[in-house]
Amino acid sequence: MNTPPLSQSFSLPIAGMTCAACSTRLEKMLRATPGVKDASVNLASERASVQGEAALTLDAVLKPSSAPASTCP
């Protein structure tokens, strides 16, 4: 019998991060996305790992934030 997955995972390339503050900010934004259970961003490898509920879609993770963009010092 095929059972649906209990969770969903994505690994995403991230470009444009210049400092630890950038990766921390992105991590917080990803974790605030509905359906996301955990997220981690690696500045050195320029990748984000996102784990979420089974119904989580890549479109929901990539949806633009309503938060204003900021620049690092």
C-alpha positions in Angstrom: 0.0 0.0 0.0 1.3 3.5 -0.9 1.1 5.9 2.0 1.6 9.6 1.4 4.7 11.3 2.9 4.3 12.8 6.4 6.6 15.7 5.6 8.2 17.5 2.7 11.8 18.6 2.2 13.4 21.0 -0.2 17.0 22.0 -0.8 17.3 25.4 -2.6 20.2 27.3 -4.1 20.5 30.8 -2.7 22.4 33.7 -4.4 23.2 37.1 -3.2 23.9 36.5 0.5 26.9 38.6 1.7 27.0 38.0 5.4 25.7 36.0 8.3 23.0 38.5 8.9 21.6 37.8 5.4 21.4 34.0 6.1 19.9 34.6 9.5 17.2 36.9 8.1 16.4 34.5 5.3 16.1 31.6 7.9 13.7 33.6 10.0 11.6 34.4 6.9 11.5 30.8 5.8 10.5 29.6 9.3 7.7 32.1 9.3 6.2 30.6 6.1 3.0 28.6 6.8 3.6 24.9 6.7 7.4 25.2 7.3 8.5 23.2 10.4 12.2 24.0 10.1 14.7 25.8 7.9 18.4 26.3 7.8 20.5 28.5 5.6 24.2 27.9 4.9 26.0 31.0 3.9 29.2 29.2 2.7 27.4 26.6 0.5 24.7 29.2 -0.6 21.9 26.7 0.1 18.7 26.6 2.1 17.1 23.4 3.5 13.4 23.6 4.3 11.4 20.9 6.0 7.6 21.1 6.3 4.3 19.5 6.4 3.3 17.1 3.7 1.1 19.7 2.0 3.9 22.2 1.8 4.7 23.2 -1.8 7.7 24.7 -3.4 5.5 27.6 -4.6 4.6 28.4 -1.0 8.3 28.4 0.1 9.3 30.7 -2.8 6.4 33.1 -2.5 7.7 36.6 -2.2 7.6 38.1 1.3 5.6 41.2 2.1 8.5 42.3 4.3 10.6 45.1 2.9 13.9 44.0 1.4 16.9 45.3 3.3 20.5 45.6 2.4 23.4 44.5 4.6 25.8 47.2 5.8 
